[in-house]
Amino acid sequence: MSNYIYIASYFLFFVTLLYSFTLNFIRYMHMFQLNSYHASEQFKWIKENMGEVLKRHVPSLIAAAFAFVSCFIINGTLYGVNPVGVSHTEDVSGSHMIFEPFKVNTWDLLICAILIITGLYLCKSKPAKKKLVFTPRVIRMCVTSAILYGAVCALSMIFLFDSGLNLSVLCLWQVFSLFMPMIANFINKPIEKGVNNHYINDAKRIINGLPNLVTIGITGSYGKTSTKFYLNKLLSAKYNVLMTPESYNTTMGVVKTVRASLNATYDFFICEMGAKGVGEIKEICDIVKPKHSIITSIGEQHLETFKSVDNIIKTKFEIADCIKEGTVFLNYDNEYIKNRHINKNVISYGLSAESDYYADNISVTVKGTSFIVHHGEEKGEFSTKLIGGHNVQNIVGAIAAANTLGVSFAELKTPVRRLEAVPHRMEIIDKGGSVIIDDAFNSNPAGAKAALDTLSLMEGYKILITPGMVELGEKEYELNKSFGSQAAEVCDYVIAVGEKQAKAIIDGLKEAGYPEEKSFVAGDLNGALAKADSLKAGESRKIVLLENDLPDNY
């Protein structure tokens, strides 16, 4: 009977071990995916979330230590003294000792299992905003990790079976779930490179087989996704257009779009291009070969990976460098762009009269925006349901490109009026008693200020909800503090979300002399929204600006 209990205990221990490793591995794989499979960003996440990491793994380390102490020191003997894992007997002559590994017992197995389960209980993850996507790459990493984990367990069982050292090794191996996604990614590098090269070459083949296709590349620190959506709608008034969906702006995201959707029925392909490092825009350009390009903005975003604004400028202008006979559309409201001279056919746009296409007479209400666009002697009155000067700026960029490519002002008026807000980019949600301006996607210093400028034009009780901005390198505190100072001039109430950026925002509010009772720090977005609902606005209508919503890895 005792043998059956012992076997059952071993089975329970292994099931607990496997379950714990799997859950921890999935958590770390999720973060690795959100960190774009960059080991440096993953290590930064580990450092900043050491509290969670310790909660997940300290119980396993305690279990490993317990297994060692229990099986090797308390119960064993060695050389007739307190032992390190073996019992002893004398041979017939009594001249020396014969050693055997000391076996673990049922209680050792059960206590280790309970400790590992405790680690799982301590680290219940919050529901993910964006779940782990089991792409082919992730699946390959999972397979590699499973093989490694299985190999270690098998070797431990073969060479250390039924010993306390085996128990300790298996408990210690739980900690390696922290590094397993990075290890698997490193091992799989040759495979991934081969797979990616195959897909990239296939995308190039498709592009080369469409000689009449006109590709328009769009990049910028911000505004590129909105401009892409607007240009797609405006060109679609006259042509058949394909754009990269959502925020598909990496090399493999673009390749996936080309291979899945691009064919000879399309006149235009609008390709959004994102980057976190020098050379990444050029890599996409080499695949899709854009005839025209648009640079929407340059600013202090992704400074942690770019290291300097000069590197950002260099990278964004890679999209201009590849243009041979086409046109480069530049936002001249951006000083970094305006001051960069290039020997290309340039058409400028913006809200300043010195641009080739510019907008003025801008009028903003909760219901939308109206403005006049000028191009030389030509001008057109436009209206849109969208709000904000930066939206007008992006629309003017789309109008400039569409008009240059053959769509008249008269033909553009209706599609401009019908433009819908890009989800989570100054999207208006009317809730009757209040209005929510959802600007939750990928906040940056210029975009955050533009959102506050728009908020200032509206009538009502103005509430800002924000976790601040990230990926700003050494300037992160300074820029979030400045954002707090800007909010103090506009908002009736400010709710900072989370602990990390909240301090900088609150410091900025204090420096601007903002009343302390008019600010609040919420633990999460739900808590912030509940606080906003509880605020009394008198007879005024509440206008709530949601500025940024950090992904799960922040």
C-alpha positions in Angstrom: 0.0 0.0 0.0 2.8 2.4 0.9 4.4 1.8 -2.5 1.2 3.0 -4.2 1.1 6.1 -2.0 4.7 6.8 -2.9 4.1 6.4 -6.6 1.0 8.6 -6.4 3.0 11.3 -4.6 5.7 11.2 -7.3 3.0 11.5 -9.9 1.4 14.5 -8.1 4.8 16.1 -7.8 5.5 15.8 -11.5 2.0 17.1 -12.5 2.5 20.1 -10.2 6.0 20.6 -11.6 4.8 20.5 -15.2 1.8 22.7 -14.6 3.8 25.3 -12.8 6.5 25.4 -15.5 3.9 25.7 -18.2 2.0 28.6 -16.6 5.2 30.5 -15.9 6.6 29.8 -19.4 3.4 31.1 -21.0 3.6 34.3 -18.9 7.2 34.9 -19.9 6.5 34.0 -23.5 3.6 36.5 -23.6 6.0 39.2 -22.3 8.7 38.2 -24.8 6.2 38.6 -27.6 5.1 42.0 -26.4 8.8 42.9 -26.2 9.1 42.1 -29.9 11.3 39.0 -29.1 14.2 41.3 -28.1 16.2 39.8 -25.2 17.4 43.2 -24.1 13.8 44.4 -23.6 12.9 41.2 -21.9 15.7 41.5 -19.4 14.6 45.1 -18.7 11.0 43.8 -18.1 12.4 41.2 -15.7 14.4 43.8 -13.8 11.4 46.2 -13.5 9.1 43.3 -12.4 11.4 41.5 -10.0 8.7 41.4 -7.4 6.5 39.2 -9.6 9.5 37.1 -10.7 10.5 36.4 -7.0 6.9 35.5 -6.1 6.8 33.0 -8.9 10.1 31.3 -8.1 11.0 31.7 -4.4 8.6 28.9 -3.4 10.4 26.6 -6.0 13.8 27.6 -4.6 12.6 26.9 -1.1 11.3 23.5 -2.3 14.8 22.8 -3.8 16.5 23.8 -0.5 14.0 21.7 1.5 14.6 18.6 -0.7 18.4 19.0 -0.2 18.1 19.5 3.6 15.6 16.8 4.1 17.1 14.1 1.9 20.7 14.8 2.2 21.4 16.2 5.7 18.6 15.1 8.0 18.0 11.6 6.8 21.3 10.5 5.2 24.7 9.6 6.5 28.2 10.1 5.0 31.5 8.8 6.3 29.8 8.2 9.6 29.0 11.9 10.0 26.0 14.1 9.0 25.7 13.2 5.4 25.3 14.6 1.9 23.0 12.1 0.4 24.0 8.5 1.1 23.6 5.9 3.8 26.4 3.6 4.6 27.1 0.0 5.5 30.3 -1.9 6.2 31.6 -4.7 3.9 32.6 -8.1 5.2 36.1 -7.1 6.0 35.0 -3.9 7.7 37.7 -2.0 5.9 35.7 0.6 4.1 32.2 2.0 3.4 29.8 1.2 0.6 27.5 4.2 -0.4 24.0 4.2 -1.8 21.8 7.2 -2.8 19.3 8.1 -0.1 15.7 7.8 -1.4 13.1 10.6 -1.1 10.0 9.8 0.9 6.3 10.6 0.4 6.4 13.7 2.7 9.3 15.2 0.8 7.3 14.9 -2.5 4.1 16.3 -1.0 5.8 19.3 0.7 7.7 20.2 -2.5 4.4 20.0 -4.5 2.6 22.2 -2.0 5.4 24.8 -2.1 5.3 24.9 -5.9 1.5 25.3 -5.8 2.0 28.2 -3.4 4.1 29.9 -6.0 1.2 29.6 -8.5 -1.3 31.0 -6.0 0.9 34.0 -5.2 1.2 35.0 -8.9 -2.3 35.0 -10.3 -1.9 37.2 -13.5 -4.5 39.9 -14.3 -6.6 39.3 -17.4 -4.4 40.3 -20.4 -5.4 43.3 -22.5 -3.8 41.5 -25.5 -3.4 37.8 -25.2 -0.4 35.7 -26.3 -0.8 35.0 -30.0 0.3 31.5 -30.9 2.0 32.4 -34.2 4.1 29.8 -36.0 7.2 31.4 -34.5 5.8 31.1 -30.9 4.7 27.5 -31.6 8.3 26.6 -32.7 9.7 28.2 -29.6 7.2 26.2 -27.5 8.3 23.0 -29.1 12.0 23.7 -28.6 11.3 24.6 -24.9 9.3 21.4 -24.4 12.1 19.3 -25.8 14.7 21.1 -23.6 12.5 20.7 -20.5 11.8 17.1 -21.2 15.4 16.3 -21.8 16.5 17.8 -18.5 13.8 15.9 -16.6 14.7 12.7 -18.4 18.4 13.0 -17.6 17.7 13.9 -14.0 15.4 10.9 -13.7 17.9 8.5 -15.4 21.0 9.5 -13.4 19.5 10.8 -10.2 16.3 8.7 -9.9 14.7 8.5 -6.5 17.4 10.7 -4.9 17.1 13.9 -3.1 19.4 15.5 -5.7 16.9 14.7 -8.4 14.2 16.4 -6.4 16.3 19.5 -5.9 17.3 19.7 -9.6 13.7 19.4 -10.8 12.6 22.2 -8.4 15.5 24.4 -9.4 14.7 23.9 -13.1 11.4 25.7 -12.6 13.4 28.9 -12.4 14.6 28.4 -15.9 11.1 29.0 -17.3 12.1 32.7 -16.8 14.8 32.4 -19.5 13.4 29.6 -21.6 11.7 31.8 -24.3 15.0 33.6 -24.8 16.9 30.4 -24.9 14.5 28.8 -27.4 14.6 31.9 -29.5 18.4 31.8 -29.6 18.4 28.1 -30.6 15.8 28.7 -33.2 17.5 31.6 -34.9 18.8 29.7 -37.9 15.4 28.2 -38.5 13.6 31.6 -38.1 16.1 33.2 -40.4 15.4 30.6 -43.1 11.6 30.8 -42.7 11.7 34.6 -42.8 13.9 34.7 -45.9 11.5 32.3 -47.6 8.5 34.5 -46.9 10.4 37.7 -47.8 11.5 36.3 -51.1 8.0 35.2 -51.8 6.7 38.7 -51.0 9.3 40.2 -53.4 8.3 37.8 -56.1 4.6 39.0 -55.7 5.6 42.7 -55.8 7.9 42.2 -58.8 5.0 40.4 -60.6 2.8 43.6 -60.3 4.5 46.2 -62.5 1.4 48.5 -62.6 1.0 48.6 -58.8 1.8 51.9 -57.1 3.1 51.4 -53.5 2.9 54.3 -51.0 5.1 54.0 -47.9 4.0 55.8 -44.7 6.1 56.2 -41.6 6.5 58.5 -38.7 6.9 58.5 -34.9 3.2 59.1 -34.7 0.2 59.7 -37.0 1.2 57.0 -39.5 -1.6 54.6 -38.8 -4.3 57.4 -38.9 -2.8 58.8 -42.1 -2.8 55.4 -43.6 -6.5 54.8 -42.8 -7.5 58.3 -44.1 -5.5 57.9 -47.4 -7.0 54.5 -48.0 -10.5 56.0 -47.7 -9.7 59.0 -50.0 -7.9 57.0 -52.7 -10.7 54.4 -52.6 -13.1 57.1 -53.9 -11.5 56.5 -57.3 -9.1 53.5 -57.2 -8.9 50.0 -55.9 -6.6 50.2 -52.8 -5.1 47.7 -50.3 -3.5 48.8 -47.1 -1.6 47.0 -44.4 -4.3 46.3 -41.7 -4.4 47.6 -38.1 -0.8 48.3 -37.0 0.9 45.7 -39.2 4.1 47.8 -39.7 7.0 45.4 -39.1 8.9 43.6 -41.8 7.1 40.3 -41.3 3.7 42.1 -40.8 4.1 43.7 -44.2 5.3 40.4 -45.7 2.2 38.7 -44.3 -0.1 41.3 -45.9 1.6 41.0 -49.3 1.5 37.2 -49.4 -2.1 37.0 -48.1 -3.9 39.8 -49.9 -2.0 41.6 -52.6 -2.9 40.8 -56.3 -3.3 42.4 -59.7 -6.7 43.9 -59.0 -5.2 46.7 -56.8 -4.0 50.0 -58.2 -2.4 51.2 -54.9 -0.8 49.5 -52.0 -0.5 51.7 -48.9 2.2 50.3 -46.6 2.7 51.5 -43.1 6.3 51.1 -41.9 7.3 51.1 -38.2 10.8 50.8 -36.7 12.6 50.6 -33.4 16.1 50.7 -34.8 18.2 52.0 -37.6 17.8 50.1 -40.9 14.4 48.6 -40.2 12.5 51.0 -42.6 15.0 50.4 -45.4 14.5 46.6 -44.9 10.8 47.0 -45.6 11.4 49.4 -48.5 13.7 46.8 -50.1 10.8 44.4 -50.2 7.8 46.6 -51.3 9.8 49.3 -53.4 7.5 52.3 -52.7 7.1 54.8 -55.5 5.9 57.5 -53.1 6.3 58.0 -49.4 4.9 60.1 -46.5 6.7 61.1 -43.3 4.0 62.1 -40.8 6.2 63.1 -37.8 9.4 62.7 -36.0 9.6 62.8 -32.2 10.9 61.4 -29.0 9.5 57.9 -29.2 11.2 54.5 -28.8 14.3 56.4 -27.5 15.2 53.3 -25.5 16.0 51.4 -28.7 17.0 54.3 -31.0 19.2 55.9 -28.3 19.0 59.4 -29.9 16.6 61.6 -31.9 19.3 61.8 -34.7 18.9 58.0 -35.1 15.1 58.4 -35.3 15.5 61.1 -38.0 17.9 58.9 -40.0 15.6 55.9 -39.8 12.4 57.7 -40.8 14.2 59.3 -43.8 15.2 55.9 -45.0 11.7 55.9 -46.6 12.6 59.0 -48.6 16.0 57.8 -49.6 14.5 54.9 -51.5 12.2 57.1 -53.6 13.6 57.5 -57.2 11.0 59.1 -59.5 8.1 59.5 -57.1 7.1 62.1 -54.5 8.0 62.4 -50.8 5.1 64.0 -48.8 6.5 65.8 -45.7 4.7 67.2 -42.7 6.2 70.7 -42.4 4.6 71.4 -39.1 7.3 69.1 -37.7 10.6 70.9 -37.2 12.7 67.8 -37.5 11.2 67.1 -40.9 11.1 70.6 -42.2 14.8 71.2 -41.4 16.0 68.1 -43.2 17.0 68.8 -46.7 16.6 66.0 -49.3 17.2 66.0 -53.0 13.8 64.5 -53.9 10.6 65.7 -55.4 9.0 67.0 -52.1 5.4 68.1 -51.5 4.8 69.6 -48.0 1.7 69.7 -46.0 0.5 71.0 -42.6 -1.3 73.8 -40.8 1.1 76.5 -41.8 0.6 78.6 -44.9 4.2 78.0 -46.0 3.3 74.3 -46.9 2.2 73.3 -50.4 -1.1 71.9 -48.9 -2.3 73.6 -45.7 -5.4 73.9 -43.6 -6.8 77.0 -41.8 -10.1 78.2 -40.4 -10.2 75.1 -38.2 -13.3 74.8 -36.0 -13.6 72.0 -33.4 -16.7 70.8 -31.5 -17.7 67.6 -29.9 -19.5 66.7 -33.1 -16.5 67.2 -35.4 -14.2 69.5 -37.2 -14.4 71.8 -40.2 -11.5 73.4 -42.0 -10.4 74.9 -45.4 -7.5 73.3 -47.4 -5.4 75.4 -49.7 -3.2 74.3 -52.6 -1.9 77.2 -54.6 -4.9 79.1 -55.9 -7.2 76.2 -55.2 -9.1 75.7 -51.9 -11.8 73.5 -50.6 -14.0 73.5 -47.5 -14.0 70.2 -45.7 -15.8 68.8 -42.6 -15.2 65.6 -40.7 -16.6 63.8 -37.7 -13.1 63.6 -36.3 -11.8 66.0 -33.7 -8.5 67.7 -33.1 -5.9 69.7 -34.9 -3.5 66.8 -35.3 -6.3 64.8 -37.0 -6.7 67.7 -39.4 -3.0 67.6 -40.0 -3.1 63.9 -40.8 -6.2 64.4 -43.1 -4.4 67.2 -45.0 -1.5 64.8 -45.5 -3.9 62.3 -47.0 -5.6 65.0 -49.1 -2.2 66.1 -50.4 -1.3 62.6 -51.5 -4.7 61.7 -52.9 -5.0 65.0 -54.8 -1.5 64.6 -56.3 -2.4 61.1 -57.4 -5.5 62.2 -59.3 -8.4 62.7 -56.9 -9.9 66.2 -57.1 -10.9 68.4 -54.1 -14.5 67.9 -55.2 -14.2 64.2 -55.2 -12.5 64.2 -51.8 -15.2 66.1 -49.9 -17.6 63.2 -49.4 -15.0 60.6 -48.3 -13.4 63.2 -45.9 -16.9 63.8 -44.4 -17.3 60.0 -44.0 -14.0 59.3 -42.3 -14.3 57.3 -39.2 -12.0 57.5 -36.2 -9.3 55.0 -36.1 -10.0 52.8 -33.0 -8.4 54.3 -29.8 -7.0 57.4 -31.7 -9.1 60.4 -30.6 -12.2 58.2 -31.0 -15.4 59.9 -29.6 -17.7 57.7 -27.5 -20.9 59.5 -26.5 -22.4 58.1 -23.4 -25.2 60.5 -23.0 -24.3 62.2 -19.8 -20.6 62.2 -20.6 -18.3 62.0 -23.6 -15.2 59.8 -23.7 -12.3 60.7 -26.0 -10.5 57.4 -26.5 -6.9 58.3 -27.4 -5.5 55.1 -25.7 -3.2 53.9 -28.4 0.5 54.5 -28.3 0.8 57.9 -26.6 3.8 60.2 -27.3 4.7 63.7 -26.1 3.5 65.5 -29.2 0.3 63.4 -29.5 -0.5 63.8 -25.8 -0.1 67.6 -26.0 -2.3 67.7 -29.1 -5.0 65.7 -27.3 -4.9 68.2 -24.4 -5.1 71.1 -26.9 -8.2 69.5 -28.4 -9.7 68.9 -24.9 -9.1 72.6 -24.1 -11.4 73.6 -27.0 -14.4 71.7 -25.6 -17.1 72.9 -23.2 -17.6 70.7 -20.1 -15.9 69.3 -17.0 -12.6 68.0 -18.3 -11.1 64.8 -16.8 -7.8 63.3 -17.9 -7.1 59.6 -17.3 -3.6 58.5 -18.2 -0.8 56.1 -17.1 1.8 58.4 -18.7 4.2 57.5 -21.5 6.9 54.9 -21.9 9.8 53.9 -24.1 11.3 57.4 -23.7 14.6 56.4 -22.3 16.3 58.8 -19.9 13.8 61.5 -20.7 10.8 59.5 -19.5 10.5 61.2 -16.1 11.1 64.6 -17.6 8.5 64.2 -20.4 5.8 62.7 -18.2 6.4 65.6 -15.7 6.0 68.1 -18.5 2.8 66.3 -19.5 1.5 66.7 -16.0 2.2 70.5 -16.1 0.4 70.7 -19.5 -2.6 68.9 -18.0 -2.7 71.3 -15.1 -3.6 74.1 -17.6 -6.5 72.3 -19.2 -8.1 69.7 -16.9 -10.6 70.0 -14.0 -9.4 66.7 -12.7 -6.5 64.3 -13.4 -6.4 60.6 -12.7 -3.0 58.9 -13.0 -3.1 55.2 -13.5 -0.5 52.9 -11.9 2.6 53.7 -9.9 5.4 53.9 -12.5 4.6 57.1 -14.4 2.1 58.5 -11.8 4.9 60.1 -9.8 6.2 62.1 -12.7 2.7 63.3 -13.7 1.8 64.2 -10.1 5.1 66.1 -9.7 4.3 68.0 -12.9 0.9 68.9 -11.5 2.3 70.1 -8.2 5.0 72.2 -9.9 2.2 73.9 -11.9 0.4 74.7 -8.7 -2.5 72.3 -9.4 -4.8 71.7 -6.4 -3.8 68.4 -4.7 -7.5 67.5 -4.2 -8.0 67.6 -8.0 -5.7 64.7 -8.7 -5.9 61.0 -7.9 -3.8 57.8 -8.5 -5.7 54.7 -9.5 -4.4 51.2 -9.4 -5.7 50.3 -12.9 -7.9 51.6 -15.7 -11.2 50.2 -14.2 -10.4 52.0 -10.9 -9.7 55.2 -12.8 -13.0 55.0 -14.8 -14.9 54.3 -11.5 -13.3 57.4 -10.0 -14.3 59.5 -13.0 -17.9 58.3 -12.7 -18.0 59.3 -9.1 -16.9 62.9 -9.7 -19.6 65.6 -9.6 -19.6 67.9 -12.6 -22.6 70.0 -11.6 -24.5 71.0 -14.7 -21.5 70.6 -16.9 -21.1 67.6 -19.2 -18.2 65.4 -18.4 -15.5 65.0 -21.1 -13.1 62.2 -20.2 -9.8 62.0 -22.2 -8.2 58.5 -22.1 -4.6 59.3 -23.0 -2.6 56.1 -23.5 -3.2 52.6 -22.2 0.0 50.7 -21.5 0.3 47.1 -22.8 0.6 44.1 -20.4 4.4 44.4 -20.3 4.3 47.8 -18.5 
